[in-house]
Amino acid sequence: MGCRKRAPVTDLLRVVHRSGTLVPDPRRTLPGRGASLHPTPECLHAAERRRAFPRALRLPGGGAAVEAGPLRAHVLAVPAGDRDPGRATTDERQTAPQTDRHPAGPHVESRTSSDEQAVKSPR
């Protein structure tokens, strides 16, 4: 929203409007319309400068200023690499080590007899 760059939703911070205040929603569970932005001070500053929050959240009053204190404190307090410790970022998912195990679990074999030889049915 601030820098206008596209990113996976897991790399963005959801923001909701609560009682005139912008509230961070890192677990993405709060009700209501949300807006997403990169959890960086630069992106937050750009969104505030462009007055993007009232538009993105469709707040009545259009360009009325909203309090961003809790959101600003969250963005400045959380280092870029520690946004959500339970979630892997895009870079971590791409560099994850490959194993011989099947993604469905240990009870599923990686190769079956149907993988080794394709059988064509006569028409």
C-alpha atoms as a printed R data frame, in Angstrom:
    type eleno elety resid chain resno       x       y       z
1   ATOM     1    CA   MET     A     1   0.000   0.000   0.000
2   ATOM     2    CA   GLY     A     2   2.800   2.423   0.789
3   ATOM     3    CA   CYS     A     3   5.458   1.494  -1.754
4   ATOM     4    CA   ARG     A     4   2.965  -0.103  -4.181
5   ATOM     5    CA   LYS     A     5   5.228  -3.115  -4.720
6   ATOM     6    CA   ARG     A     6   3.629  -6.527  -5.024
7   ATOM     7    CA   ALA     A     7   4.492  -9.201  -2.478
8   ATOM     8    CA   PRO     A     8   3.022 -12.428  -1.135
9   ATOM     9    CA   VAL     A     9   0.433 -11.811   1.548
10  ATOM    10    CA   THR     A    10   2.618 -13.681   4.055
11  ATOM    11    CA   ASP     A    11   5.275 -10.968   3.710
12  ATOM    12    CA   LEU     A    12   2.824  -8.119   4.374
13  ATOM    13    CA   LEU     A    13   1.316  -6.724   7.562
14  ATOM    14    CA   ARG     A    14  -2.477  -6.388   7.698
15  ATOM    15    CA   VAL     A    15  -3.791  -3.144   9.189
16  ATOM    16    CA   VAL     A    16  -7.358  -2.494  10.381
17  ATOM    17    CA   HIS     A    17  -9.166   0.609  11.609
18  ATOM    18    CA   ARG     A    18 -10.423   0.472  15.218
19  ATOM    19    CA   SER     A    19 -11.987   3.521  16.951
20  ATOM    20    CA   GLY     A    20 -10.072   6.092  14.909
21  ATOM    21    CA   THR     A    21  -6.760   4.250  15.221
22  ATOM    22    CA   LEU     A    22  -4.783   2.096  12.809
23  ATOM    23    CA   VAL     A    23  -4.105  -1.247  14.491
24  ATOM    24    CA   PRO     A    24  -1.626  -3.885  13.244
25  ATOM    25    CA   ASP     A    25  -3.132  -7.331  12.692
26  ATOM    26    CA   PRO     A    26  -0.149  -9.690  12.206
27  ATOM    27    CA   ARG     A    27  -2.295 -12.823  12.668
28  ATOM    28    CA   ARG     A    28  -4.849 -11.533  10.135
29  ATOM    29    CA   THR     A    29  -7.802 -12.351  12.396
30  ATOM    30    CA   LEU     A    30  -9.401  -9.011  13.336
31  ATOM    31    CA   PRO     A    31 -12.785  -8.337  11.734
32  ATOM    32    CA   GLY     A    32 -13.398  -5.614   9.201
33  ATOM    33    CA   ARG     A    33 -11.761  -4.309   6.085
34  ATOM    34    CA   GLY     A    34  -8.003  -4.511   6.163
35  ATOM    35    CA   ALA     A    35  -5.165  -3.021   4.179
36  ATOM    36    CA   SER     A    36  -1.746  -4.585   3.720
37  ATOM    37    CA   LEU     A    37   1.671  -3.007   3.641
38  ATOM    38    CA   HIS     A    38   5.286  -4.048   4.053
39  ATOM    39    CA   PRO     A    39   6.197  -3.880   7.752
40  ATOM    40    CA   THR     A    40   9.006  -1.394   7.150
41  ATOM    41    CA   PRO     A    41   9.288   2.223   8.279
42  ATOM    42    CA   GLU     A    42   9.805   3.336   4.655
43  ATOM    43    CA   CYS     A    43   6.584   1.734   3.448
44  ATOM    44    CA   LEU     A    44   4.610   3.066   6.419
45  ATOM    45    CA   HIS     A    45   5.958   6.580   5.853
46  ATOM    46    CA   ALA     A    46   5.046   6.438   2.156
47  ATOM    47    CA   ALA     A    47   1.494   5.285   2.964
48  ATOM    48    CA   GLU     A    48   1.042   8.097   5.492
49  ATOM    49    CA   ARG     A    49   2.492  10.688   3.123
50  ATOM    50    CA   ARG     A    50   0.148   9.625   0.307
51  ATOM    51    CA   ARG     A    51  -2.817   9.419   2.734
52  ATOM    52    CA   ALA     A    52  -3.442   5.877   1.536
53  ATOM    53    CA   PHE     A    53  -5.032   4.472   4.705
54  ATOM    54    CA   PRO     A    54  -8.406   6.277   4.514
55  ATOM    55    CA   ARG     A    55  -8.773   5.293   0.850
56  ATOM    56    CA   ALA     A    56  -7.679   1.675   1.256
57  ATOM    57    CA   LEU     A    57  -9.842   1.131   4.330
58  ATOM    58    CA   ARG     A    58 -12.754   3.083   2.792
59  ATOM    59    CA   LEU     A    59 -13.139   5.292   5.824
60  ATOM    60    CA   PRO     A    60 -15.909   7.906   5.887
61  ATOM    61    CA   GLY     A    61 -14.594  11.416   5.504
62  ATOM    62    CA   GLY     A    62 -12.125  10.506   2.741
63  ATOM    63    CA   GLY     A    63  -8.908  12.312   3.612
64  ATOM    64    CA   ALA     A    64  -9.468  12.616   7.360
65  ATOM    65    CA   ALA     A    65  -6.331  11.836   9.323
66  ATOM    66    CA   VAL     A    66  -6.222   8.655  11.383
67  ATOM    67    CA   GLU     A    67  -4.023   7.900  14.382
68  ATOM    68    CA   ALA     A    68  -1.186   5.539  13.411
69  ATOM    69    CA   GLY     A    69   0.531   5.326  16.817
70  ATOM    70    CA   PRO     A    70   0.043   1.594  17.540
71  ATOM    71    CA   LEU     A    71   0.882   0.706  13.936
72  ATOM    72    CA   ARG     A    72   4.008   2.874  13.968
73  ATOM    73    CA   ALA     A    73   5.136   1.359  17.277
74  ATOM    74    CA   HIS     A    74   4.651  -2.158  15.888
75  ATOM    75    CA   VAL     A    75   6.543  -1.478  12.660
76  ATOM    76    CA   LEU     A    76   9.442   0.258  14.415
77  ATOM    77    CA   ALA     A    77   9.670  -2.374  17.180
78  ATOM    78    CA   VAL     A    78   9.675  -5.478  14.976
79  ATOM    79    CA   PRO     A    79  12.915  -6.131  13.064
80  ATOM    80    CA   ALA     A    80  12.423  -7.033   9.383
81  ATOM    81    CA   GLY     A    81  13.527 -10.641   9.860
82  ATOM    82    CA   ASP     A    82  11.281 -11.287  12.905
83  ATOM    83    CA   ARG     A    83   7.858 -10.274  11.576
84  ATOM    84    CA   ASP     A    84   6.096 -13.547  12.398
85  ATOM    85    CA   PRO     A    85   8.327 -16.237  13.878
86  ATOM    86    CA   GLY     A    86   5.884 -19.016  13.036
87  ATOM    87    CA   ARG     A    87   5.791 -18.178   9.356
88  ATOM    88    CA   ALA     A    88   8.507 -18.635   6.774
89  ATOM    89    CA   THR     A    89   9.188 -15.767   4.421
90  ATOM    90    CA   THR     A    90   9.306 -16.237   0.674
91  ATOM    91    CA   ASP     A    91  13.117 -16.433   0.721
92  ATOM    92    CA   GLU     A    92  13.095 -19.079   3.462
93  ATOM    93    CA   ARG     A    93  10.569 -21.207   1.575
94  ATOM    94    CA   GLN     A    94  12.627 -21.035  -1.621
95  ATOM    95    CA   THR     A    95  15.864 -22.035   0.122
96  ATOM    96    CA   ALA     A    96  14.402 -24.849   2.223
97  ATOM    97    CA   PRO     A    97  16.433 -28.048   1.884
98  ATOM    98    CA   GLN     A    98  14.907 -30.689  -0.344
99  ATOM    99    CA   THR     A    99  14.392 -34.097   1.211
100 ATOM   100    CA   ASP     A   100  13.477 -37.483  -0.204
101 ATOM   101    CA   ARG     A   101  10.321 -37.568   1.892
102 ATOM   102    CA   HIS     A   102   6.924 -37.184   0.315
103 ATOM   103    CA   PRO     A   103   5.158 -33.892   1.250
104 ATOM   104    CA   ALA     A   104   2.019 -35.805   2.287
105 ATOM   105    CA   GLY     A   105   3.895 -37.488   5.120
106 ATOM   106    CA   PRO     A   106   6.056 -40.470   6.006
107 ATOM   107    CA   HIS     A   107   3.269 -42.967   5.345
108 ATOM   108    CA   VAL     A   108   3.270 -42.157   1.598
109 ATOM   109    CA   GLU     A   109   6.036 -43.572  -0.538
110 ATOM   110    CA   SER     A   110   7.788 -41.208  -2.912
111 ATOM   111    CA   ARG     A   111   7.547 -43.502  -5.908
112 ATOM   112    CA   THR     A   112   4.913 -45.986  -6.876
113 ATOM   113    CA   SER     A   113   4.901 -48.678  -9.529
114 ATOM   114    CA   SER     A   114   2.699 -46.472 -11.726
115 ATOM   115    CA   ASP     A   115   5.470 -43.832 -11.790
116 ATOM   116    CA   GLU     A   116   7.991 -46.220 -13.280
117 ATOM   117    CA   GLN     A   117   6.037 -47.365 -16.290
118 ATOM   118    CA   ALA     A   118   3.181 -45.568 -17.965
119 ATOM   119    CA   VAL     A   119   0.389 -47.794 -19.221
120 ATOM   120    CA   LYS     A   120  -1.608 -46.647 -22.214
121 ATOM   121    CA   SER     A   121  -5.102 -47.917 -22.652
122 ATOM   122    CA   PRO     A   122  -6.150 -48.985 -26.177
123 ATOM   123    CA   ARG     A   123  -8.884 -46.957 -27.790
